[in-house]
Amino acid sequence: MKQPFVYILASQKNGTLYIGVTSNLRQRIWQHRTGAVDGFSHTHNVTRLVYYEMHDSMTDAILREKRLKKWRRAWKIRLIEEHNADWHDLFDHINA
């Protein structure tokens, strides 16, 4: 079964951020890490999973992604640090 997620990747603590949405978090993060898809995250080496949240539907996830992308950078950093103060890579902790 597919599970909608919104996620934030970072290049490093307080580094470049990337916000995305997916129905298969583990696979999508692997794609970012291996450079399987060209784009912003590949160009800027944004591969560390620092935040994610599950949603009931893809519609809800996409809406949340769009809202987060409009947030000020300081708000995004606060969101990350409320859940992951040390900016640990959460990839090994996901069971998606």
N, CA and C of each residue as an Amber inpcrd file, in Angstrom:
protein
   288
   0.8340000  -1.1930000   0.0000000   0.0000000   0.0000000   0.0000000
   0.8740000   1.2490000   0.0000000   0.4870000   2.2120000  -0.7610000
   1.2490000   3.4560000  -0.8330000   0.8220000   4.3890000   0.2880000
   1.8120000   5.0790000   0.8380000   1.5720000   6.0030000   1.9500000
   2.1000000   7.3720000   1.5630000   1.2580000   8.3970000   1.4990000
   1.7360000   9.7430000   1.1570000   2.5870000  10.3610000   2.2750000
   3.6840000  10.9660000   1.8750000   4.6040000  11.6470000   2.7830000
   4.9830000  13.0090000   2.2210000   5.2370000  13.9440000   3.1110000
   5.9430000  15.1820000   2.7980000   7.2790000  15.0530000   3.5130000
   8.3550000  15.4740000   2.8670000   9.6730000  15.3190000   3.4850000
  10.5350000  16.5350000   3.2100000  11.5170000  16.7040000   4.0880000
  12.5040000  17.7740000   3.9020000  13.8850000  17.1390000   3.9170000
  14.6560000  17.4670000   2.8970000  16.0600000  17.0570000   2.8120000
  16.9300000  18.2790000   3.0540000  18.1330000  18.0390000   3.5460000
  19.1040000  19.1140000   3.7490000  20.4690000  18.6660000   3.2580000
  21.2620000  19.6270000   2.8520000  22.6340000  19.3200000   2.4440000
  23.5170000  19.1130000   3.6670000  23.1900000  19.8030000   4.7530000
  23.8990000  19.7320000   6.0330000  23.0730000  20.5060000   7.0430000
  23.4800000  20.5470000   8.2860000  22.7570000  21.3300000   9.2780000
  22.7220000  22.7910000   8.8340000  21.5300000  23.3730000   8.8180000
  21.3030000  24.7450000   8.3740000  21.7130000  24.9950000   6.9280000
  21.8180000  23.9320000   6.1470000  22.2300000  24.0590000   4.7540000
  21.0490000  24.2480000   3.8140000  21.2710000  23.9070000   2.5760000
  20.2440000  23.9980000   1.5440000  19.1300000  23.0150000   1.8460000
  17.8770000  23.4460000   1.6820000  16.7140000  22.6130000   1.9660000
  15.9660000  22.2720000   0.6840000  15.3520000  21.1020000   0.6990000
  14.4930000  20.6580000  -0.4030000  13.2450000  20.0410000   0.2140000
  12.0760000  20.4370000  -0.2510000  10.8150000  19.8890000   0.2370000
  10.1690000  19.1180000  -0.8990000   9.7350000  17.8970000  -0.5940000
   9.1080000  17.0750000  -1.6120000   7.9370000  16.2830000  -1.0650000
   7.2530000  15.5990000  -1.9660000   6.1150000  14.7530000  -1.6220000
   6.2670000  13.4420000  -2.3930000   5.8710000  12.3450000  -1.7760000
   6.0110000  11.0380000  -2.4090000   5.0290000  10.0470000  -1.8060000
   4.8070000   8.9540000  -2.5120000   3.9860000   7.8730000  -1.9670000
   4.8600000   6.6920000  -1.5410000   6.1670000   6.8140000  -1.7470000
   7.1040000   5.7630000  -1.3310000   8.3730000   6.4520000  -0.8250000
   8.3920000   6.7550000   0.4580000   9.4680000   7.5700000   1.0260000
  10.8360000   6.9190000   0.8890000  10.9590000   5.6630000   1.2370000
  12.2680000   4.9970000   1.1750000  12.8330000   5.0350000  -0.2550000
  12.0090000   4.7010000  -1.2250000  12.4670000   4.6920000  -2.6150000
  12.8470000   6.0970000  -3.0830000  12.0350000   7.0810000  -2.7260000
  12.3030000   8.4430000  -3.1890000  13.5890000   9.0030000  -2.5840000
  13.8260000   8.7400000  -1.3110000  15.0630000   9.2220000  -0.6880000
  16.2620000   8.5290000  -1.3150000  16.1320000   7.2370000  -1.5900000
  17.2070000   6.5050000  -2.2700000  17.5060000   7.1550000  -3.6190000
  16.4580000   7.5500000  -4.3440000  16.6560000   8.2070000  -5.6390000
  17.4340000   9.5170000  -5.4700000  17.1020000  10.2900000  -4.4520000
  17.8390000  11.5340000  -4.1960000  19.3020000  11.2180000  -3.8870000
  19.5410000  10.2220000  -3.0630000  20.9070000   9.8850000  -2.6330000
  21.7890000   9.3930000  -3.7680000  21.2100000   8.6470000  -4.6660000
  22.0030000   8.0470000  -5.7490000  22.0680000   8.9220000  -6.9910000
  21.3460000  10.0340000  -6.9770000  21.3420000  10.9110000  -8.1440000
  20.5790000  10.3140000  -9.3100000  19.6560000   9.4120000  -9.0130000
  18.8890000   8.7420000 -10.0610000  18.0460000   9.7210000 -10.8700000
  17.7240000  10.8510000 -10.2760000  16.9190000  11.8680000 -10.9610000
  17.6730000  13.1910000 -10.9060000  17.8970000  13.7710000 -12.0690000
  18.5340000  15.0810000 -12.1130000  17.5820000  16.1320000 -11.5670000
  18.1350000  17.1760000 -11.0350000  17.3060000  18.2580000 -10.5310000
  17.9900000  18.9930000  -9.4000000  17.1950000  19.7720000  -8.6750000
  17.7080000  20.6320000  -7.6190000  18.4870000  19.8600000  -6.5640000
  17.9030000  18.7780000  -6.0500000  18.5700000  18.0540000  -4.9570000
  19.8880000  17.4440000  -5.4150000  19.9450000  16.9920000  -6.6540000
  21.1870000  16.4250000  -7.1860000  22.2330000  17.5260000  -7.3850000
  21.8220000  18.6190000  -7.9710000  22.7320000  19.7340000  -8.2450000
  23.3250000  20.3140000  -6.9670000  22.5150000  20.3740000  -5.9060000
  22.9410000  21.0080000  -4.6570000  23.3190000  20.0040000  -3.5720000
  23.4180000  18.7230000  -3.9310000  23.8200000  17.6570000  -3.0070000
  22.9550000  17.6560000  -1.7350000  21.6620000  17.7060000  -1.9250000
  20.7080000  17.7220000  -0.8170000  20.1760000  16.2990000  -0.6570000
  20.7550000  15.5520000   0.2970000  20.4370000  14.1240000   0.4030000
  20.1030000  13.6580000   1.8220000  20.2430000  14.5130000   2.8020000
  20.0150000  14.1180000   4.1980000  18.5400000  14.3110000   4.5590000
  17.8520000  13.2280000   4.8980000  16.4500000  13.3020000   5.3140000
  16.4010000  13.8180000   6.7480000  15.8660000  15.0330000   6.9240000
  15.8580000  15.6420000   8.2570000  14.4590000  15.7800000   8.8480000
  13.4190000  15.5890000   8.0230000  12.0460000  15.7100000   8.5130000
  11.1120000  15.0080000   7.5420000  10.0890000  14.3610000   8.0900000
   9.0300000  13.8140000   7.2410000   7.7570000  13.6890000   8.0490000
   6.6500000  13.6760000   7.3320000   5.3520000  13.4940000   7.9690000
   4.4350000  12.7090000   7.0330000   3.6350000  11.8220000   7.6240000
   2.6840000  11.0120000   6.8630000   1.3720000  11.7720000   6.7120000
   0.6670000  11.4520000   5.6260000  -0.6450000  12.0480000   5.3780000
  -1.6310000  10.9640000   4.9660000  -2.9090000  11.2550000   5.1720000
  -3.9580000  10.2940000   4.8510000  -4.2010000  10.1680000   3.3550000
  -3.9420000  11.2220000   2.6190000  -4.1680000  11.1830000   1.1720000
  -3.0770000  11.9710000   0.4670000  -2.8940000  11.6700000  -0.8110000
  -1.9030000  12.3970000  -1.5980000  -2.3420000  13.8530000  -1.7630000
  -3.6290000  14.0860000  -1.8430000  -4.1320000  15.4590000  -1.9410000
  -3.7080000  16.2780000  -0.7300000  -3.8530000  15.6900000   0.4700000
  -3.4320000  16.3820000   1.6940000  -1.9250000  16.6220000   1.7000000
  -1.1660000  15.6240000   1.2620000   0.2950000  15.7470000   1.2470000
   0.7460000  16.8460000   0.2940000   0.1480000  16.8960000  -0.8740000
   0.5130000  17.9190000  -1.8580000   0.1670000  19.3120000  -1.3370000
  -0.9850000  19.4460000  -0.7060000  -1.3740000  20.7320000  -0.1270000
  -0.3780000  21.1760000   0.9400000   0.0260000  20.2370000   1.8060000
   1.0060000  20.5500000   2.8600000   2.3560000  20.9300000   2.2520000
   2.7890000  20.1980000   1.2250000   4.0530000  20.5100000   0.5540000
   4.0280000  21.9390000   0.0050000   2.9450000  22.3030000  -0.6540000
   2.8350000  23.6460000  -1.2250000   2.8770000  24.7130000  -0.1390000
   2.2230000  24.4390000   0.9790000   2.2430000  25.4070000   2.0850000
   3.6400000  25.5370000   2.6780000   4.3190000  24.4120000   2.9010000
   5.6720000  24.4640000   3.4630000   6.6300000  25.2130000   2.5520000
   6.4920000  25.0320000   1.2640000   7.3810000  25.7120000   0.3240000
   7.2230000  27.2270000   0.3840000   6.0650000  27.6970000   0.8120000
   5.8320000  29.1330000   0.9240000   6.3200000  29.7110000   2.2530000
   6.6260000  28.8400000   3.2110000   7.0860000  29.3000000   4.5270000
   8.4310000  30.0180000   4.4110000   8.6740000  30.8980000   5.3610000
   9.9930000  31.5060000   5.5120000  10.9950000  30.4310000   5.9330000
  12.2300000  30.6260000   5.5500000  13.2750000  29.6550000   5.8850000
  13.3600000  29.4130000   7.3930000  13.2660000  30.4610000   8.1840000
  13.3560000  30.3190000   9.6470000  12.2600000  29.4050000  10.1870000
  11.0700000  29.4560000   9.6030000   9.9790000  28.5900000  10.0520000
  10.2700000  27.1360000   9.7120000  10.8510000  26.9060000   8.5430000
  11.2070000  25.5380000   8.1390000  12.2750000  24.9770000   9.0830000
  13.2640000  25.7920000   9.4080000  14.3190000  25.3460000  10.3180000
  13.7340000  25.0420000  11.6900000  12.8240000  25.8750000  12.1530000
  12.1860000  25.6270000  13.4460000  11.4120000  24.3050000  13.4250000
  10.6940000  24.0340000  12.3400000   9.9580000  22.7790000  12.2060000
  10.9140000  21.5880000  12.2870000  12.0020000  21.6530000  11.5630000
  12.9930000  20.5700000  11.5920000  13.5280000  20.3880000  13.0020000
  13.9390000  21.4710000  13.6280000  14.5920000  21.3770000  14.9370000
  13.6320000  20.9870000  16.0550000  12.3380000  21.2280000  15.8990000
  11.3620000  20.7660000  16.8840000  11.2830000  19.2410000  16.9110000
  11.5710000  18.6100000  15.7800000  11.4610000  17.1530000  15.6620000
  12.8120000  16.4550000  15.5490000  13.8390000  17.1960000  15.1710000
  15.1460000  16.6080000  14.9050000  16.2140000  17.6730000  15.2030000
  16.3890000  17.9640000  16.4740000  17.2320000  19.0880000  16.9060000
  18.6570000  19.0250000  16.3700000  19.2040000  17.8340000  16.2150000
  20.5890000  17.6980000  15.7640000  20.7120000  17.4490000  14.2640000
  19.6090000  17.5260000  13.5640000  19.5860000  17.3340000  12.1180000
  20.1450000  15.9730000  11.7050000  19.8460000  14.9360000  12.4970000
  20.2870000  13.5860000  12.1390000  19.6350000  13.1530000  10.8370000
  20.3200000  12.3130000  10.0970000  19.7510000  11.7280000   8.8900000
  18.7740000  10.6410000   9.3220000  17.5100000  10.7910000   8.9710000
  16.4510000   9.8830000   9.4210000  16.1990000   8.7250000   8.4640000
  16.9850000   8.6070000   7.4180000  16.7460000   7.5770000   6.4050000
  16.6690000   6.1710000   7.0000000  17.5770000   5.8450000   7.9100000
  17.5960000   4.4930000   8.4870000  16.4570000   4.2620000   9.4800000
  15.7110000   5.2960000   9.8270000  14.6210000   5.1830000  10.7830000
  13.2520000   5.0350000  10.1290000  13.1900000   5.1490000   8.8220000
  11.8940000   5.0710000   8.1540000  11.5510000   3.6340000   7.8130000
  10.2950000   3.3270000   7.9110000   9.7850000   2.0000000   7.5570000
   8.7190000   2.1610000   6.4870000   9.0900000   2.8150000   5.4280000
   8.1190000   3.0920000   4.3540000   8.2260000   2.0620000   3.2490000
